[in-house]
């Protein structure tokens, strides 16, 4: 086994793992289970921003048009639910990343809708009304939460307009008009509010990004960031209500992202703009069993190791399984997007994010399978991963030598198919749709990483072994013995 000597030379690594996370439509935040899952995520990982759909959809109740007895129409703005949701976000120390969409039913030009909850995806019947809605919403938020706070909230215009399911006919020019009206309305409230787009996803993303930048430049429109989405699977094979997918080779997946940078570099005025991946995951469908697996956790670890190279923010879709794109879930593990299953059961991918959050310090080693940082207190922390793409992946093995000469302790946390696999426990229990409290507690207990400790006296080395579809976190720190008078551990055991 080759030995890698850690000599504290600094290696480039940008870690934005905690910048943003996705959520189901906004009004789901009024559910108790949603709150409990987000509270758990924030206490253990702690994201800065949260982004989801449905700000202006009917269930949030922000915009309605009513007629009085004389038949005269009157616009109504109601921010009751919005305040409840955003107050809860503040309580949990997370900021909204505002996505302007979907179209209020009473403002829409058509009835095309997406998802079980019927989010309208048609242009406004009157763009002046759309602009007024944006301005009134922002003015309310500034009045309630303060200008300095709202100025920190990015604002994204719509969601995946290059797909016919999310924007009527995927009409590019109509979206450009929507962006123009929206961006100008945002800046009319305050010039320092940050607005961006086009939030495209796959397929025609290259064409859309280039044409979008051309339109913004020619019309001299404000643009503070460019946003896009990133999913890494081929078309699913459907069986009943579920989709089984094959993932892209990890390096091929990153090549598709690089095209966005190349396009932006063609525009000097946009070359230095930040790029936000406002959604990413493996599969793009909400019932893909891969989301619940250890393979997903290991594959996502590789994504997290590189996404920060060229992106200021990347948002995992989603934090939890309170989600209804295809309707309410019918069983505990159903391939939901979330990193947390109902009952506050962390999936393996949750542990990946928890591990990466702790990669704080100067990076001293980076490879295709491992990242190691040195912390300010002199300790070392690393994460290793080993996704099995074809069922033939060997165990990853590597020896690391650390410049610690005194007694040291090595703490290892493992997430693999044997020791941290809540999906398997649920399967072994018979895949019940409705679990008892005892079974939920059992599965939650089975979702914890395996922790081991070892010590070194003198030269400090780790013989790291990472089995297929495993994610491992390890910490190396000095641990001088400070035994109490008369205490003898060896004699004790």
C-alpha positions as CSV (number, residue, x, y, z in Angstrom):
1,X,0.0,0.0,0.0
2,X,1.4,3.4,-1.0
3,X,2.1,5.9,1.7
4,X,1.1,9.6,1.3
5,X,2.9,11.9,3.7
6,X,0.9,14.9,4.8
7,X,3.3,17.8,5.0
8,X,0.8,20.7,5.5
9,X,1.3,22.0,2.0
10,X,-1.9,23.9,1.1
11,X,-4.1,22.5,-1.7
12,X,-7.0,24.4,-3.4
13,X,-10.4,23.3,-2.2
14,X,-13.6,25.5,-1.9
15,X,-16.2,24.0,0.4
16,X,-19.7,25.6,0.0
17,X,-21.6,22.5,1.3
18,X,-23.6,24.4,3.8
19,X,-24.6,27.4,1.6
20,X,-28.0,26.3,0.4
21,X,-30.5,23.4,0.5
22,X,-33.7,22.7,-1.4
23,X,-37.2,22.2,-0.1
24,X,-40.6,21.1,-1.3
25,X,-43.1,23.8,-2.1
26,X,-43.2,26.6,0.4
27,X,-46.5,26.0,2.2
28,X,-45.3,22.5,3.2
29,X,-43.2,24.4,5.8
30,X,-46.5,24.8,7.8
31,X,-46.4,21.0,8.5
32,X,-45.1,19.8,11.9
33,X,-42.9,17.0,10.3
34,X,-41.4,19.5,7.9
35,X,-40.4,21.7,10.9
36,X,-38.9,18.8,12.8
37,X,-36.8,17.6,9.8
38,X,-35.5,21.1,9.1
39,X,-34.8,21.7,12.8
40,X,-32.7,18.5,12.9
41,X,-30.8,19.4,9.7
42,X,-30.1,22.9,11.0
43,X,-28.9,21.7,14.4
44,X,-26.5,19.1,12.9
45,X,-25.5,20.6,9.5
46,X,-26.7,24.2,9.4
47,X,-27.4,25.6,6.0
48,X,-27.4,29.3,5.3
49,X,-30.2,29.4,2.7
50,X,-33.2,27.4,1.6
51,X,-34.8,27.4,-1.8
52,X,-38.0,25.9,-3.1
53,X,-41.0,26.4,-5.4
54,X,-44.5,27.8,-4.8
55,X,-43.9,31.3,-3.4
56,X,-46.8,32.7,-5.5
57,X,-48.9,29.5,-5.9
58,X,-52.4,29.2,-4.5
59,X,-51.6,27.4,-1.3
60,X,-49.5,30.3,0.0
61,X,-52.5,32.6,-0.7
62,X,-50.5,35.7,-1.4
63,X,-52.4,36.9,-4.4
64,X,-56.1,36.7,-5.2
65,X,-58.6,38.7,-7.3
66,X,-62.1,39.0,-5.9
67,X,-65.3,40.6,-7.2
68,X,-67.7,42.5,-5.1
69,X,-71.5,42.4,-5.5
70,X,-71.3,44.9,-8.3
71,X,-68.9,42.7,-10.2
72,X,-65.9,45.0,-9.7
73,X,-62.6,43.2,-9.4
74,X,-60.3,43.9,-6.5
75,X,-56.7,42.6,-6.0
76,X,-55.9,41.2,-2.6
77,X,-52.4,40.6,-1.1
78,X,-52.2,38.3,1.9
79,X,-48.9,37.6,3.6
80,X,-50.1,35.5,6.5
81,X,-48.6,32.2,5.5
82,X,-45.5,33.8,4.1
83,X,-44.8,35.4,7.5
84,X,-45.4,32.1,9.3
85,X,-42.9,30.3,7.0
86,X,-40.2,33.0,7.1
87,X,-40.6,33.5,10.8
88,X,-39.9,29.8,11.2
89,X,-36.9,30.0,8.9
90,X,-35.5,32.8,11.1
91,X,-36.1,30.7,14.2
92,X,-34.0,27.9,12.6
93,X,-31.3,30.4,11.4
94,X,-31.8,29.9,7.7
95,X,-32.5,32.5,5.1
96,X,-34.8,32.2,2.1
97,X,-33.4,32.0,-1.4
98,X,-36.4,33.5,-3.2
99,X,-37.6,31.8,-6.3
100,X,-40.2,34.0,-8.1
101,X,-42.8,31.5,-9.1
102,X,-45.1,29.9,-9.9
103,X,-47.9,32.0,-11.5
104,X,-50.9,32.8,-9.2
105,X,-54.0,31.3,-10.7
106,X,-55.8,34.6,-10.7
107,X,-53.0,36.2,-12.7
108,X,-52.2,33.4,-15.1
109,X,-52.8,33.5,-18.9
110,X,-53.6,29.8,-19.1
111,X,-54.2,26.7,-17.0
112,X,-51.2,24.6,-17.7
113,X,-50.0,23.3,-14.3
114,X,-47.2,21.1,-12.9
115,X,-47.2,18.6,-10.1
116,X,-49.9,17.1,-7.9
117,X,-50.4,20.5,-6.3
118,X,-51.0,22.2,-9.6
119,X,-48.4,25.0,-9.8
120,X,-49.4,27.2,-12.7
121,X,-46.5,27.5,-15.3
122,X,-48.0,30.0,-17.8
123,X,-47.0,33.7,-18.3
124,X,-49.0,36.4,-16.5
125,X,-52.0,37.7,-18.3
126,X,-50.8,41.2,-17.4
127,X,-47.1,41.8,-16.8
128,X,-47.8,45.0,-14.9
129,X,-49.7,42.9,-12.4
130,X,-46.8,40.5,-12.1
131,X,-44.4,43.4,-11.5
132,X,-46.7,44.8,-8.9
133,X,-46.9,41.4,-7.1
134,X,-43.1,41.3,-6.9
135,X,-42.8,44.8,-5.6
136,X,-45.5,44.5,-3.0
137,X,-44.0,41.2,-1.7
138,X,-40.5,42.6,-1.4
139,X,-41.8,45.8,0.3
140,X,-43.7,43.6,2.8
141,X,-40.6,41.5,3.5
142,X,-38.4,44.6,4.0
143,X,-41.0,46.1,6.3
144,X,-41.2,42.9,8.4
145,X,-37.6,41.7,8.4
146,X,-35.6,44.9,7.6
147,X,-33.8,46.1,4.6
148,X,-30.3,44.9,5.6
149,X,-31.6,41.4,6.1
150,X,-33.6,41.2,2.9
151,X,-30.7,42.5,0.9
152,X,-28.9,39.2,1.8
153,X,-31.6,37.1,0.1
154,X,-30.8,36.2,-3.5
155,X,-33.8,36.4,-5.9
156,X,-34.1,33.9,-8.8
157,X,-36.6,34.4,-11.6
158,X,-38.6,31.2,-12.2
159,X,-37.6,27.6,-12.3
160,X,-36.4,25.5,-15.3
161,X,-38.1,27.6,-18.1
162,X,-36.2,25.6,-20.7
163,X,-38.5,22.6,-19.9
164,X,-42.1,22.6,-21.2
165,X,-43.4,21.2,-18.0
166,X,-42.2,24.2,-16.1
167,X,-42.8,27.0,-18.6
168,X,-45.5,27.0,-21.2
169,X,-44.0,25.8,-24.5
170,X,-40.5,26.4,-23.0
171,X,-40.9,29.7,-24.8
172,X,-37.4,31.3,-24.6
173,X,-38.4,34.8,-25.6
174,X,-41.4,34.8,-23.3
175,X,-39.1,33.9,-20.4
176,X,-36.7,36.7,-21.3
177,X,-39.7,39.1,-21.1
178,X,-40.6,37.6,-17.7
179,X,-37.0,38.0,-16.5
180,X,-36.8,41.6,-17.8
181,X,-40.0,42.6,-16.0
182,X,-39.1,40.8,-12.8
183,X,-35.5,42.0,-12.6
184,X,-36.5,45.6,-13.2
185,X,-39.3,45.3,-10.6
186,X,-36.7,43.9,-8.0
187,X,-34.3,46.8,-8.7
188,X,-37.1,49.3,-8.4
189,X,-37.5,48.3,-4.8
190,X,-33.7,48.6,-4.1
191,X,-30.7,48.6,-6.4
192,X,-28.7,46.3,-4.1
193,X,-31.2,43.5,-4.2
194,X,-29.5,40.6,-6.0
195,X,-31.4,39.0,-8.9
196,X,-30.5,36.3,-11.4
197,X,-31.5,33.4,-13.6
198,X,-32.2,31.6,-15.9
199,X,-32.4,28.4,-13.6
200,X,-32.2,26.1,-16.5
201,X,-31.8,22.3,-16.3
202,X,-30.1,20.0,-18.8
203,X,-30.8,19.3,-22.5
204,X,-31.0,22.8,-23.9
205,X,-29.1,24.5,-21.1
206,X,-26.1,25.6,-23.3
207,X,-28.4,27.3,-25.8
208,X,-30.5,29.0,-23.1
209,X,-27.5,30.3,-21.1
210,X,-25.9,31.9,-24.2
211,X,-29.2,33.4,-25.5
212,X,-30.1,34.6,-22.0
213,X,-26.8,36.5,-21.6
214,X,-27.1,38.0,-25.1
215,X,-30.6,39.2,-24.2
216,X,-29.5,40.7,-20.9
217,X,-26.6,42.4,-22.5
218,X,-28.5,43.8,-25.4
219,X,-31.3,45.1,-23.2
220,X,-28.9,46.3,-20.5
221,X,-30.7,44.4,-17.8
222,X,-29.5,43.8,-14.2
223,X,-27.9,40.4,-13.6
224,X,-26.1,39.6,-10.3
225,X,-25.7,35.9,-10.7
226,X,-26.3,33.0,-13.2
227,X,-28.2,30.0,-12.0
228,X,-28.6,26.5,-13.3
229,X,-29.5,23.0,-12.1
230,X,-27.5,19.8,-12.2
231,X,-28.8,16.2,-12.2
232,X,-26.6,13.3,-13.1
233,X,-28.8,10.5,-14.3
234,X,-29.9,9.1,-17.6
235,X,-33.6,8.6,-18.4
236,X,-35.3,6.4,-15.7
237,X,-36.7,3.0,-16.3
238,X,-40.2,3.1,-14.7
239,X,-41.7,0.3,-12.8
240,X,-45.1,1.2,-11.3
241,X,-44.7,4.5,-9.5
242,X,-40.9,4.2,-9.2
243,X,-38.0,5.2,-11.5
244,X,-34.7,3.2,-11.6
245,X,-31.8,5.1,-13.0
246,X,-28.2,4.8,-14.2
247,X,-25.9,7.6,-13.2
248,X,-23.5,9.5,-15.4
249,X,-19.8,8.9,-15.0
250,X,-18.8,11.5,-12.3
251,X,-16.3,13.2,-14.6
252,X,-18.7,13.4,-17.5
253,X,-21.2,15.0,-15.2
254,X,-18.7,17.8,-14.3
255,X,-17.9,18.3,-18.0
256,X,-21.5,19.3,-18.6
257,X,-21.2,22.0,-15.9
258,X,-18.0,23.3,-17.4
259,X,-19.9,24.4,-20.5
260,X,-21.6,27.1,-18.5
261,X,-18.3,28.6,-17.5
262,X,-17.1,28.6,-21.1
263,X,-20.2,30.4,-22.3
264,X,-19.9,33.1,-19.6
265,X,-16.2,33.6,-20.4
266,X,-17.3,34.7,-23.9
267,X,-19.0,37.7,-22.3
268,X,-16.4,40.0,-20.5
269,X,-19.2,41.7,-18.6
270,X,-20.4,38.4,-17.2
271,X,-17.2,36.4,-16.9
272,X,-16.8,37.1,-13.2
273,X,-20.4,36.6,-12.1
274,X,-21.1,34.0,-9.6
275,X,-22.7,30.7,-10.7
276,X,-25.3,29.2,-8.4
277,X,-26.4,25.6,-8.8
278,X,-29.8,26.1,-7.2
279,X,-30.7,22.4,-7.5
280,X,-28.5,19.3,-7.7
281,X,-29.0,15.6,-7.0
282,X,-28.4,12.3,-8.7
283,X,-31.9,11.6,-10.1
284,X,-34.4,14.3,-11.0
285,X,-37.6,12.4,-10.1
286,X,-39.1,12.2,-6.6
287,X,-39.5,8.5,-6.5
288,X,-36.1,7.2,-7.4
289,X,-35.0,4.5,-4.9
290,X,-31.3,5.5,-5.4
291,X,-31.9,8.6,-3.3
292,X,-32.2,6.4,-0.2
293,X,-29.0,4.3,-0.7
294,X,-25.4,4.3,0.4
295,X,-24.4,4.5,-3.3
296,X,-26.1,7.9,-3.4
297,X,-24.2,9.1,-0.4
298,X,-20.8,8.0,-1.9
299,X,-21.6,9.5,-5.3
300,X,-22.8,12.8,-3.8
301,X,-19.6,12.9,-1.7
302,X,-17.6,13.0,-5.0
303,X,-19.9,15.8,-6.3
304,X,-19.3,17.8,-3.1
305,X,-15.6,17.4,-3.5
306,X,-15.6,19.4,-6.8
307,X,-18.7,21.5,-7.1
308,X,-17.0,24.4,-5.2
309,X,-14.3,24.7,-7.8
310,X,-16.4,26.9,-10.1
311,X,-19.6,27.5,-8.2
312,X,-20.3,30.0,-5.4
313,X,-23.3,28.0,-4.2
314,X,-24.8,24.5,-4.8
315,X,-28.1,23.5,-3.3
316,X,-29.0,19.8,-2.7
317,X,-32.6,19.0,-3.7
318,X,-33.9,18.5,-1.0
319,X,-33.4,18.5,2.8
320,X,-36.4,16.3,3.7
321,X,-39.0,14.0,2.4
322,X,-42.0,16.2,3.2
323,X,-42.6,16.6,-0.5
324,X,-45.6,16.3,-2.9
325,X,-44.6,16.7,-6.5
326,X,-46.2,13.3,-7.3
327,X,-48.5,13.4,-4.3
328,X,-48.1,12.4,-0.6
329,X,-45.7,9.5,0.0
330,X,-47.1,6.1,0.7
331,X,-44.2,4.5,2.5
332,X,-41.2,5.5,4.6
333,X,-38.5,4.8,1.9
334,X,-39.9,5.7,-1.5
335,X,-36.9,7.3,-3.2
336,X,-37.7,10.8,-2.1
337,X,-35.3,13.6,-2.8
338,X,-34.7,14.3,0.9
339,X,-31.6,13.6,2.9
340,X,-34.0,13.0,5.8
341,X,-36.9,10.5,5.8
342,X,-40.1,11.0,7.8
343,X,-39.7,10.3,11.4
344,X,-36.5,12.3,11.3
345,X,-34.5,9.3,10.0
346,X,-31.3,10.5,8.4
347,X,-30.4,8.8,5.1
348,X,-26.8,8.0,4.3
349,X,-26.6,11.1,2.1
350,X,-27.4,13.2,5.2
351,X,-24.2,11.8,6.8
352,X,-22.2,12.8,3.7
353,X,-23.3,16.4,4.2
354,X,-22.6,16.2,8.0
355,X,-19.1,15.0,7.2
356,X,-18.3,17.6,4.6
357,X,-19.6,20.4,6.9
358,X,-16.7,19.6,9.2
359,X,-14.1,20.1,6.4
360,X,-13.1,23.5,7.8
361,X,-9.5,24.6,7.7
362,X,-6.7,24.6,5.2
363,X,-6.8,21.7,2.7
364,X,-3.6,19.6,2.8
365,X,-4.6,16.7,0.6
366,X,-7.1,16.3,-2.2
367,X,-7.6,13.4,-4.6
368,X,-10.5,11.6,-6.4
369,X,-11.4,9.8,-3.2
370,X,-10.1,11.8,-0.2
371,X,-10.0,15.4,1.2
372,X,-8.0,16.2,4.3
373,X,-7.9,19.6,6.1
374,X,-5.7,20.8,8.9
375,X,-7.7,22.7,11.6
376,X,-6.6,25.7,13.5
377,X,-6.0,23.6,16.6
378,X,-3.5,21.5,14.8
379,X,-5.7,18.4,14.3
380,X,-6.5,16.9,11.0
381,X,-9.9,15.9,9.6
382,X,-10.7,14.0,6.4
383,X,-13.5,12.5,4.3
384,X,-13.1,9.6,1.9
385,X,-15.7,8.0,-0.4
386,X,-15.8,5.1,-2.9
387,X,-18.9,5.0,-5.2
388,X,-19.5,1.7,-7.0
389,X,-20.6,2.6,-10.5
390,X,-20.8,-0.9,-12.0
391,X,-20.8,-3.4,-9.1
392,X,-17.1,-4.1,-9.7
393,X,-15.5,-1.3,-7.6
394,X,-12.6,-2.6,-5.5
395,X,-11.9,-1.4,-1.9
396,X,-10.0,1.9,-1.8
397,X,-6.9,1.5,0.3
398,X,-4.3,4.2,1.2
399,X,-1.9,4.9,4.0
400,X,-1.6,8.4,5.3
401,X,1.3,9.6,7.5
402,X,0.7,12.7,9.6
403,X,3.3,15.0,11.2
404,X,2.3,14.2,14.8
405,X,5.0,12.7,17.0
406,X,3.2,12.6,20.4
407,X,0.4,10.2,21.4
408,X,-2.5,10.7,19.0
409,X,-6.1,9.5,18.7
410,X,-7.7,8.5,15.4
411,X,-11.5,8.8,15.4
412,X,-13.3,7.1,12.4
413,X,-16.9,7.3,11.4
414,X,-18.2,4.9,8.8
415,X,-21.3,5.0,6.6
416,X,-21.7,1.9,4.5
417,X,-24.2,-0.8,3.6
418,X,-23.4,-2.9,6.7
419,X,-23.3,-0.4,9.6
420,X,-25.4,2.6,8.5
421,X,-28.1,1.5,6.1
422,X,-31.6,2.4,7.4
423,X,-33.1,1.4,4.0
424,X,-32.0,-2.3,4.6
425,X,-33.5,-2.3,8.1
426,X,-36.8,-1.1,6.7
427,X,-36.6,-3.7,4.0
428,X,-35.8,-6.5,6.5
429,X,-38.8,-5.5,8.6
430,X,-41.1,-6.1,5.6
431,X,-41.2,-2.6,4.0
432,X,-44.2,-1.6,6.1
433,X,-46.1,1.5,4.8
434,X,-47.0,2.6,8.3
435,X,-44.5,1.9,11.1
436,X,-44.9,1.8,14.8
437,X,-43.0,4.3,17.0
438,X,-40.7,1.5,18.1
439,X,-39.8,0.6,14.5
440,X,-39.2,4.2,13.6
441,X,-36.8,4.5,16.6
442,X,-35.1,1.3,15.6
443,X,-34.5,2.5,12.0
444,X,-33.3,5.8,13.3
445,X,-30.8,4.1,15.5
446,X,-29.6,2.0,12.5
447,X,-29.0,5.3,10.6
448,X,-26.0,6.3,12.8
449,X,-22.4,6.0,11.6
450,X,-20.2,3.4,13.1
451,X,-17.6,5.1,15.4
452,X,-14.2,3.5,16.2
453,X,-11.1,4.9,17.9
454,X,-7.5,3.9,17.8
455,X,-4.3,5.4,19.2
456,X,-0.7,5.9,18.0
457,X,2.4,6.5,20.1
458,X,5.0,8.4,18.1
459,X,4.7,8.3,14.3
460,X,1.0,8.7,13.3
461,X,-0.3,6.7,10.4
462,X,-3.7,5.7,9.1
463,X,-4.2,2.6,6.9
464,X,-7.5,3.9,5.3
465,X,-9.8,1.3,3.7
466,X,-13.0,2.4,2.1
467,X,-15.3,-0.4,0.8
468,X,-17.6,0.2,-2.2
469,X,-20.4,2.7,-1.6
470,X,-18.9,3.8,1.7
471,X,-18.2,7.3,3.1
472,X,-15.7,7.6,5.9
473,X,-14.9,10.6,8.1
474,X,-11.7,10.5,10.2
475,X,-10.1,12.8,12.7
476,X,-6.5,12.8,13.9
477,X,-5.5,14.7,17.0
478,X,-2.9,14.7,19.8
479,X,-4.3,13.0,22.8
480,X,-1.8,13.1,25.7
481,X,-2.8,10.8,28.6
482,X,-3.8,12.8,31.7
483,X,-4.8,9.9,33.9
484,X,-6.1,10.5,37.4
485,X,-3.8,9.4,40.3
486,X,-4.1,5.6,40.6
487,X,-6.1,5.0,37.5
488,X,-4.8,2.3,35.1
489,X,-6.8,1.7,32.0
490,X,-5.0,-1.5,31.0
491,X,-5.5,-2.9,34.5
492,X,-9.2,-1.9,34.3
493,X,-10.0,-3.8,31.1
